[in-house]
Amino acid sequence: MDRLFGLDSVSAHDESLELLMTVYNSAEQAVVESILNDAEIPYLVKERGAGSSVKVITGFSMYGTDIFVRREQLDEAKAIFESAEFVETENDND
């Protein structure tokens, strides 16, 4: 079914952007956007699959929302979220 809807694939985006993270609810998205705004890091938000339509109808999307930043600012953005322990790192699973 994923081939039909593309839910496990990153949203189509400009090649100069990199995926920072995928969030699954509006509260988490608002926090991420606020942190990026405070750090003055521009970002792009795109819904996965039919998420935009679903979000309009139901008020949320279970498909996930991708948040992209410029390639040259990816490391800076990741460092901010990792220092705040906002994202899981590989070592968290040990």
Legacy VTK file of the C-alpha trace (Angstrom):
# vtk DataFile Version 3.0
C-alpha trace
ASCII
DATASET POLYDATA
POINTS 94 float
0.000 0.000 0.000
2.946 2.323 0.571
3.714 2.307 -3.154
0.262 3.695 -3.773
0.296 6.435 -1.130
4.024 7.010 -0.473
3.561 7.258 3.279
6.955 5.827 4.190
8.766 8.058 1.724
10.064 11.543 2.347
7.928 14.255 0.741
9.087 15.618 -2.588
11.362 18.584 -1.939
13.986 20.850 -3.471
17.437 19.271 -3.752
18.978 22.082 -1.675
16.911 20.974 1.344
17.486 18.079 3.744
14.993 16.308 5.975
15.498 17.384 9.584
12.735 15.249 11.100
9.213 13.952 10.740
6.622 14.883 13.366
3.230 13.286 13.915
1.142 15.864 15.736
0.484 19.601 15.743
1.960 20.209 19.197
5.288 18.644 18.266
5.281 20.568 14.980
4.660 23.851 16.812
7.577 23.211 19.178
9.949 22.366 16.321
8.879 25.431 14.337
9.309 27.660 17.395
12.826 26.354 18.044
13.808 26.826 14.398
12.352 30.337 14.378
14.271 31.246 17.551
17.482 29.931 15.969
16.672 31.878 12.773
16.892 28.708 10.681
14.521 28.783 7.691
12.486 25.618 7.176
9.874 24.037 4.930
6.962 21.933 6.201
5.357 19.315 3.935
2.710 16.702 4.692
3.330 13.108 3.637
1.018 11.337 1.231
-2.551 12.631 1.394
-1.789 14.244 4.758
-2.790 17.750 3.677
-6.274 16.638 2.711
-6.656 14.463 5.789
-5.493 17.323 8.040
-8.095 19.679 6.575
-10.882 17.158 7.105
-9.936 15.688 10.493
-7.697 18.357 12.024
-4.659 16.055 12.167
-2.666 13.720 9.963
-1.480 10.277 10.968
0.859 10.192 7.961
3.458 12.553 9.392
4.760 15.982 8.546
8.279 16.367 7.158
10.344 19.366 8.234
13.191 20.361 5.926
16.063 22.815 6.384
18.762 24.074 4.037
21.519 21.546 3.491
24.168 23.921 4.894
22.172 24.399 8.132
21.270 20.741 8.744
24.105 20.059 11.205
23.311 23.223 13.179
19.609 22.319 13.372
20.321 18.704 14.381
22.711 19.880 17.098
20.037 22.126 18.597
17.512 19.297 18.857
20.034 16.705 20.036
21.314 19.025 22.784
17.734 19.491 23.961
17.279 15.692 23.852
14.322 16.330 21.549
15.292 13.571 19.138
16.429 10.012 19.693
20.040 9.326 18.864
21.475 5.901 18.049
22.971 5.666 21.554
19.553 6.088 23.217
18.613 2.521 22.299
21.563 0.911 24.156
LINES 1 95
94 0 1 2 3 4 5 6 7 8 9 10 11 12 13 14 15 16 17 18 19 20 21 22 23 24 25 26 27 28 29 30 31 32 33 34 35 36 37 38 39 40 41 42 43 44 45 46 47 48 49 50 51 52 53 54 55 56 57 58 59 60 61 62 63 64 65 66 67 68 69 70 71 72 73 74 75 76 77 78 79 80 81 82 83 84 85 86 87 88 89 90 91 92 93
